[in-house]
Amino acid sequence: MRILTMIAARRDSKGIPGKNWKMLGGRPLISWSIEAALEVSNAEDICISTNSQEVIDIARNTYGLDVPFVRPEHLSSDTSTSREAILHAIDYYRDTLGKHYDALLQLQPTAPFRTKAQIEGCIHLFKNRQPEMVMSAYIPNLNPYYNLYSEDENGYIGRAIPSPYIRRQDCPPVYALNGSIYVMDIATLRQKEVHAFEKVMKYVVPARYGIDLDTEEDWDLAEYLISKNRF
C-alpha cells in the first residue's frame, strides 16, 4: 500500500495572522507537522500543499523537501474545501509526477501535537481493518447524553440527545476528533465528501493532543503545555 503524506497549509488565517509560520515552542508551527511526517514517511512521499511562500521556504530550505506546485488560489479561499485541495494534490502527483497512491495520511498543521507512535497506530489500524478512514480522537469531558444541551423554538433547552441517564458514567462513550491525524482511502475520497464516509474508525489519544490552534488563547495554552514538557 502506497501512502501519500499531506500537509495542507493556507497562507491566510483570520484568527492568528501568519499562523503556519508563527513560532511555537521555538520553531515555526508548520515544522511540527513536517518533522512528524519525516518520522513516518520518505521525503519523496510528503506533499506540502500551500499558497504560502513562507511555508514553501521552510519546507525547502530547512527540511530539504521538494514542493513541486503552489496550490491554486481558488483552492485556498475560505470557501474551498480540504477535499478539493487533497484531490488536486493527488492528481498532480499522479498526472505530473507519475506517482500513484492508495491512501492519504493527512497531518493538519493547526493541530500540531502527535507522536510517531500515534501516527503509526492510525496507519496500522487502517491497514489491518481496512475502513474508509481512521481519525485520531480523544474522550471529551462533556457528553451529549448528559451535559450538552440544545435550544428549541421556544427558547427552552434540553439534552442535545434525549436520554434517561442520571449519572454521567452510565452514558455511552463519545469521542471528539482532535484534527491531528487522518488516514483515508483515496478511492473513497474520489467518490464522496469526507463527512459522508461510512466506515470510519477512531484511534484514541490523550485529550491534551486535541488542541486546535484557532485563537491566541489556544496558542498560549499550547506554549504552556510545551513548557511543561507535556508533548
PAPA-587915 format. One record per residue (C-alpha): residue number from 0; residue in one letter; x, y, z. Coordinates in steps of 0.05 Angstrom, whole numbers, plus 5000, padded with zeros to 4 digits. Example, Ala and Ser with C-alpha at 12.3 -4.5 7.8 and 13.67 -1.06 7.14 Angstrom:
2
[0,'A',[5246,4910,5156]];
[1,'S',[5273,4979,5143]];
REM end
This chain:
231
[0,'M',[5000,5000,5000]];
[1,'R',[5029,5067,4979]];
[2,'I',[5012,5126,5025]];
[3,'L',[5019,5199,5008]];
[4,'T',[5031,5243,5069]];
[5,'M',[4999,5311,5060]];
[6,'I',[5006,5375,5099]];
[7,'A',[4958,5428,5076]];
[8,'A',[4974,5499,5099]];
[9,'R',[4940,5561,5071]];
[10,'R',[4974,5629,5071]];
[11,'D',[4917,5667,5104]];
[12,'S',[4890,5659,5174]];
[13,'K',[4839,5705,5205]];
[14,'G',[4845,5683,5277]];
[15,'I',[4921,5683,5282]];
[16,'P',[4955,5721,5224]];
[17,'G',[5014,5683,5195]];
[18,'K',[4996,5624,5238]];
[19,'N',[5030,5569,5198]];
[20,'W',[5099,5601,5204]];
[21,'K',[5089,5634,5273]];
[22,'M',[5138,5607,5324]];
[23,'L',[5111,5554,5371]];
[24,'G',[5158,5524,5423]];
[25,'G',[5218,5553,5387]];
[26,'R',[5202,5532,5316]];
[27,'P',[5150,5550,5262]];
[28,'L',[5082,5517,5270]];
[29,'I',[5089,5482,5203]];
[30,'S',[5153,5450,5228]];
[31,'W',[5116,5408,5278]];
[32,'S',[5077,5372,5223]];
[33,'I',[5136,5367,5175]];
[34,'E',[5180,5335,5228]];
[35,'A',[5124,5286,5246]];
[36,'A',[5116,5269,5173]];
[37,'L',[5191,5256,5165]];
[38,'E',[5187,5206,5223]];
[39,'V',[5139,5161,5185]];
[40,'S',[5147,5177,5111]];
[41,'N',[5201,5183,5058]];
[42,'A',[5213,5254,5037]];
[43,'E',[5190,5240,4966]];
[44,'D',[5123,5217,4993]];
[45,'I',[5109,5282,5032]];
[46,'C',[5066,5333,4998]];
[47,'I',[5063,5405,5022]];
[48,'S',[5001,5437,4993]];
[49,'T',[5004,5512,5004]];
[50,'N',[4998,5580,4971]];
[51,'S',[5046,5609,5023]];
[52,'Q',[5117,5626,5002]];
[53,'E',[5137,5627,5075]];
[54,'V',[5115,5554,5083]];
[55,'I',[5148,5534,5018]];
[56,'D',[5214,5566,5041]];
[57,'I',[5212,5529,5107]];
[58,'A',[5197,5462,5074]];
[59,'R',[5252,5471,5022]];
[60,'N',[5307,5508,5060]];
[61,'T',[5300,5477,5129]];
[62,'Y',[5279,5406,5112]];
[63,'G',[5301,5397,5040]];
[64,'L',[5232,5377,5017]];
[65,'D',[5211,5384,4945]];
[66,'V',[5149,5428,4937]];
[67,'P',[5130,5415,4864]];
[68,'F',[5070,5461,4860]];
[69,'V',[5037,5521,4891]];
[70,'R',[4965,5510,4910]];
[71,'P',[4919,5550,4864]];
[72,'E',[4885,5609,4896]];
[73,'H',[4816,5583,4881]];
[74,'L',[4833,5523,4926]];
[75,'S',[4859,5568,4981]];
[76,'S',[4799,5611,4997]];
[77,'D',[4753,5609,5058]];
[78,'T',[4700,5573,5016]];
[79,'S',[4744,5519,4986]];
[80,'T',[4744,5451,5019]];
[81,'S',[4801,5407,5043]];
[82,'R',[4776,5352,4997]];
[83,'E',[4786,5396,4936]];
[84,'A',[4857,5412,4957]];
[85,'I',[4872,5338,4971]];
[86,'L',[4846,5315,4904]];
[87,'H',[4885,5369,4869]];
[88,'A',[4949,5345,4902]];
[89,'I',[4935,5271,4889]];
[90,'D',[4920,5286,4815]];
[91,'Y',[4983,5327,4809]];
[92,'Y',[5027,5272,4837]];
[93,'R',[4993,5221,4791]];
[94,'D',[4989,5262,4726]];
[95,'T',[5052,5304,4731]];
[96,'L',[5100,5262,4773]];
[97,'G',[5074,5193,4755]];
[98,'K',[5064,5173,4828]];
[99,'H',[5003,5133,4846]];
[100,'Y',[4979,5125,4918]];
[101,'D',[4926,5082,4952]];
[102,'A',[4917,5122,5016]];
[103,'L',[4928,5191,5044]];
[104,'L',[4958,5208,5112]];
[105,'Q',[4937,5280,5128]];
[106,'L',[4972,5318,5184]];
[107,'Q',[4937,5383,5199]];
[108,'P',[4987,5437,5220]];
[109,'T',[4936,5473,5264]];
[110,'A',[4932,5411,5308]];
[111,'P',[5007,5401,5315]];
[112,'F',[5013,5353,5373]];
[113,'R',[5020,5280,5357]];
[114,'T',[5073,5226,5366]];
[115,'K',[5105,5177,5318]];
[116,'A',[5071,5120,5355]];
[117,'Q',[5003,5153,5347]];
[118,'I',[5013,5163,5272]];
[119,'E',[5037,5092,5263]];
[120,'G',[4979,5067,5305]];
[121,'C',[4930,5101,5258]];
[122,'I',[4965,5072,5197]];
[123,'H',[4967,5003,5228]];
[124,'L',[4892,5006,5244]];
[125,'F',[4877,5029,5173]];
[126,'K',[4918,4974,5140]];
[127,'N',[4891,4918,5185]];
[128,'R',[4818,4936,5189]];
[129,'Q',[4812,4970,5120]];
[130,'P',[4759,5023,5137]];
[131,'E',[4747,5083,5093]];
[132,'M',[4782,5127,5144]];
[133,'V',[4817,5128,5211]];
[134,'M',[4818,5192,5252]];
[135,'S',[4853,5209,5317]];
[136,'A',[4804,5226,5373]];
[137,'Y',[4800,5236,5447]];
[138,'I',[4748,5224,5502]];
[139,'P',[4718,5293,5519]];
[140,'N',[4698,5318,5587]];
[141,'L',[4627,5333,5564]];
[142,'N',[4578,5281,5540]];
[143,'P',[4517,5298,5496]];
[144,'Y',[4476,5245,5531]];
[145,'Y',[4484,5281,5597]];
[146,'N',[4511,5353,5598]];
[147,'L',[4506,5382,5528]];
[148,'Y',[4442,5419,5514]];
[149,'S',[4407,5448,5453]];
[150,'E',[4352,5501,5448]];
[151,'D',[4282,5491,5419]];
[152,'E',[4239,5542,5381]];
[153,'N',[4211,5568,5447]];
[154,'G',[4279,5583,5477]];
[155,'Y',[4278,5523,5524]];
[156,'I',[4339,5479,5529]];
[157,'G',[4343,5404,5536]];
[158,'R',[4393,5350,5527]];
[159,'A',[4423,5350,5458]];
[160,'I',[4410,5276,5455]];
[161,'P',[4348,5257,5496]];
[162,'S',[4368,5203,5545]];
[163,'P',[4347,5172,5612]];
[164,'Y',[4416,5175,5644]];
[165,'I',[4422,5207,5712]];
[166,'R',[4496,5192,5721]];
[167,'R',[4548,5214,5671]];
[168,'Q',[4588,5150,5680]];
[169,'D',[4529,5109,5655]];
[170,'C',[4525,5146,5588]];
[171,'P',[4551,5114,5524]];
[172,'P',[4622,5135,5509]];
[173,'V',[4631,5190,5457]];
[174,'Y',[4693,5214,5421]];
[175,'A',[4717,5283,5398]];
[176,'L',[4760,5288,5336]];
[177,'N',[4826,5322,5351]];
[178,'G',[4840,5341,5279]];
[179,'S',[4912,5319,5281]];
[180,'I',[4916,5253,5242]];
[181,'Y',[4873,5226,5185]];
[182,'V',[4886,5164,5144]];
[183,'M',[4837,5156,5086]];
[184,'D',[4824,5113,5026]];
[185,'I',[4836,5153,4963]];
[186,'A',[4786,5114,4920]];
[187,'T',[4731,5130,4971]];
[188,'L',[4752,5203,4974]];
[189,'R',[4743,5209,4899]];
[190,'Q',[4671,5184,4907]];
[191,'K',[4645,5226,4964]];
[192,'E',[4658,5281,5015]];
[193,'V',[4696,5263,5078]];
[194,'H',[4635,5275,5122]];
[195,'A',[4598,5223,5080]];
[196,'F',[4647,5168,5095]];
[197,'E',[4611,5110,5128]];
[198,'K',[4665,5062,5151]];
[199,'V',[4704,5108,5198]];
[200,'M',[4746,5085,5258]];
[201,'K',[4778,5124,5314]];
[202,'Y',[4847,5120,5345]];
[203,'V',[4843,5147,5416]];
[204,'V',[4897,5193,5442]];
[205,'P',[4903,5234,5506]];
[206,'A',[4858,5296,5508]];
[207,'R',[4917,5345,5511]];
[208,'Y',[4934,5325,5440]];
[209,'G',[4868,5355,5418]];
[210,'I',[4890,5428,5419]];
[211,'D',[4869,5462,5354]];
[212,'L',[4903,5529,5346]];
[213,'D',[4848,5578,5326]];
[214,'T',[4856,5634,5376]];
[215,'E',[4912,5668,5415]];
[216,'E',[4886,5634,5478]];
[217,'D',[4896,5566,5444]];
[218,'W',[4966,5588,5427]];
[219,'D',[4981,5609,5499]];
[220,'L',[4956,5542,5524]];
[221,'A',[4999,5504,5475]];
[222,'E',[5061,5544,5495]];
[223,'Y',[5046,5529,5568]];
[224,'L',[5039,5454,5556]];
[225,'I',[5104,5454,5516]];
[226,'S',[5139,5490,5573]];
[227,'K',[5115,5434,5619]];
[228,'N',[5142,5380,5572]];
[229,'R',[5073,5351,5560]];
[230,'F',[5089,5333,5488]];
REM end
